[in-house]
Amino acid sequence: MTSKRCENDGDSRKRSFTGAANWWAAYDIFSTMKLPLSTIIAVALSLGVVWAEGPVEKAGEVAEDAVDTAKNVGHKVVKGTKEVVHKVVGAVTPDPDARRVDVTLSDDKIDMPTSVEPGKTAFVVKNAGNEKHNFVVRGKDGTHKFSVDLQPNETKVLHVQLKRGTYTAYCPLDGHRKKGTETTLTVP
C-alpha cells in the first residue's frame, strides 16, 4: 500500500491513498512525474485507437480478398463457357488435322469402314434410327464414347487417337449391340 507522511498538520500518522476521498493526493503523485497525467491519458487513448485500427485493416483485407475471389470466379465462368462453346462446335465439326470416318447408326446396324489408318481420327456419327443411340470405340488403349446420347437425326463428332490394333465399335444402349449395332475396326 502506498503511503506518505502528512506534514501539514504536524500529525505523524501515515495516510493511505487508496480511498476515493484521497484522489487529490493520488493525482499529486502523477503531478510530480516528468510527464503530466494528461499526456499519459492521451498516449493511452492513441494506443487504443491504433490497436482498434488493426481489426479495421483486417476487415479491409478480407473485403479485398472477397473481391479478388469474385473476380476469379467470374473469369473461370467465362473460361468454362468458352470451353463449352468450343466443345459444342467440336461436337459437330471434325478437327482439320483428323482423318474423317463417316458412321451411320440405325436401330439394327452400324455402317462404317472396317479398316482405318492409325492417327487422329474424327468419327462423324449420324443417328439415322428412330431411337436414341450412342457410339463406343473400345480398344487396348481404352474406351471412347459420347457423354450424351445421340437423338434421332442428330450428328456428332468423336475424336479418337487410334493406334495399331483391333477395336470394337458399337452402340451400348438397351441391347442394341445384340441386335447388330456392332462391328470390328482394324487399324493396320
C-alpha positions in Angstrom: 0.0 0.0 0.0 1.4 3.4 -0.9 1.5 6.0 1.9 3.0 9.4 2.5 3.7 11.3 5.8 1.5 14.3 6.1 3.4 17.3 7.3 0.7 20.0 7.1 -1.0 19.4 10.4 2.0 18.2 12.4 0.5 14.8 12.6 3.0 12.0 12.0 0.3 9.4 11.1 0.5 7.7 7.8 -2.4 8.1 5.4 -3.4 5.7 2.7 -4.0 6.9 -0.9 -6.3 4.0 -1.8 -9.6 5.6 -0.8 -11.7 7.7 -3.1 -11.6 10.7 -0.7 -7.8 10.9 -1.3 -7.9 11.2 -5.1 -6.2 14.5 -5.0 -3.2 13.0 -3.2 -3.1 10.2 -5.7 -3.1 12.8 -8.5 -0.3 14.5 -6.7 1.9 11.5 -7.3 1.4 11.8 -11.0 1.9 15.5 -11.0 5.4 15.1 -9.6 6.4 12.8 -12.5 8.1 14.4 -15.5 5.1 13.6 -17.8 1.8 15.2 -16.9 -1.2 12.9 -16.4 -3.0 14.4 -19.4 -0.1 13.3 -21.6 -0.3 9.7 -20.2 -4.0 9.6 -20.9 -3.6 11.0 -24.4 -1.0 8.4 -25.2 -3.2 5.6 -23.8 -6.1 6.7 -25.9 -3.9 7.0 -29.0 -2.7 3.4 -28.5 -6.3 2.3 -28.1 -7.2 3.9 -31.4 -4.2 2.4 -33.2 -4.9 -1.0 -31.7 -8.6 -0.7 -32.8 -7.4 0.1 -36.4 -6.0 -3.5 -36.7 -9.4 -5.2 -37.0 -10.5 -2.5 -39.4 -7.4 -3.1 -41.6 -8.1 -6.8 -41.4 -11.7 -6.3 -42.4 -10.4 -4.3 -45.4 -8.1 -7.1 -46.4 -10.9 -9.6 -46.1 -13.1 -7.4 -48.3 -10.3 -7.1 -50.9 -9.8 -10.9 -50.8 -13.5 -11.4 -51.4 -13.4 -9.0 -54.4 -10.4 -11.0 -55.8 -12.2 -14.3 -55.3 -15.4 -12.9 -57.1 -13.2 -11.8 -60.0 -11.5 -15.2 -60.2 -14.9 -17.0 -60.1 -16.1 -14.7 -62.9 -13.1 -15.4 -65.0 -13.5 -19.1 -64.5 -17.1 -19.0 -65.5 -16.2 -17.1 -68.7 -13.4 -19.6 -69.4 -15.7 -22.5 -68.8 -18.4 -21.1 -71.1 -15.8 -20.6 -73.8 -14.7 -24.3 -73.4 -18.3 -25.5 -73.6 -18.8 -23.4 -76.8 -15.7 -24.9 -78.3 -16.8 -28.4 -77.3 -20.2 -27.8 -78.9 -18.5 -26.7 -82.1 -16.2 -29.7 -81.9 -19.2 -31.9 -81.4 -20.3 -31.3 -85.0 -17.1 -30.2 -86.7 -14.1 -32.6 -87.1 -10.6 -31.2 -86.3 -8.8 -30.2 -89.5 -5.9 -32.4 -88.7 -8.0 -35.5 -88.1 -8.9 -38.2 -90.6 -12.7 -38.2 -91.2 -14.6 -41.5 -90.8 -18.4 -41.4 -91.5 -20.5 -43.6 -89.3 -24.3 -44.2 -89.6 -26.2 -45.8 -86.8 -29.6 -47.3 -87.4 -31.7 -49.3 -85.0 -30.1 -52.6 -86.1 -26.7 -51.9 -87.6 -23.6 -49.7 -87.8 -22.5 -48.6 -91.3 -18.8 -47.6 -91.3 -15.4 -48.7 -92.7 -13.9 -51.8 -91.1 -10.3 -50.6 -91.5 -8.7 -47.2 -91.0 -5.2 -45.8 -90.7 -3.6 -45.0 -87.3 -3.6 -41.5 -86.0 -6.1 -38.8 -85.0 -9.5 -39.9 -86.3 -12.8 -38.0 -86.3 -15.7 -40.3 -86.3 -18.6 -38.3 -87.7 -21.6 -40.3 -86.3 -25.1 -39.8 -87.6 -28.1 -41.4 -85.8 -30.3 -42.5 -88.7 -32.5 -44.6 -86.5 -35.8 -43.9 -84.7 -34.3 -44.5 -81.2 -31.5 -42.7 -79.3 -28.1 -44.2 -79.7 -24.5 -43.8 -78.6 -21.2 -44.8 -80.2 -18.4 -46.6 -78.5 -14.9 -47.3 -79.8 -13.1 -49.8 -77.4 -9.6 -51.0 -77.8 -6.5 -51.9 -75.9 -5.9 -48.1 -75.2 -9.3 -47.6 -73.6 -12.9 -46.8 -74.3 -14.1 -43.7 -76.1 -17.7 -42.6 -76.3 -20.1 -39.7 -76.3 -21.0 -38.4 -72.9 -24.6 -37.7 -74.1 -26.6 -40.0 -76.3 -27.4 -39.1 -79.9 -31.1 -38.3 -80.5 -32.7 -39.5 -83.8 -31.3 -37.5 -86.8 -28.6 -36.0 -84.7 -24.9 -35.9 -85.8 -21.8 -35.6 -83.5 -18.1 -36.0 -83.9 -16.0 -38.3 -81.7 -12.2 -37.7 -81.9 -10.0 -40.7 -81.1 -6.2 -41.2 -81.4 -6.1 -44.6 -83.0 -3.1 -46.9 -82.6 -2.4 -50.1 -84.4 -4.6 -52.9 -83.3 -8.2 -54.1 -83.3 -11.1 -52.1 -81.9 -14.8 -52.8 -81.4 -17.3 -50.2 -82.4 -20.8 -50.5 -81.0 -23.9 -48.9 -79.5 -24.1 -49.7 -75.8 -27.8 -48.8 -75.3 -30.7 -51.1 -74.5 -29.3 -54.3 -76.1 -28.6 -52.6 -79.4 -25.3 -54.4 -79.6 -27.1 -57.8 -79.7 -29.4 -56.5 -82.4 -26.4 -55.9 -84.7 -25.1 -52.4 -83.9 -21.5 -53.7 -83.5 -18.5 -54.0 -85.8 -14.8 -54.7 -85.7 -12.4 -52.0 -86.7 -8.9 -52.8 -87.7 -6.0 -50.3 -87.6 -3.1 -51.8 -89.5 
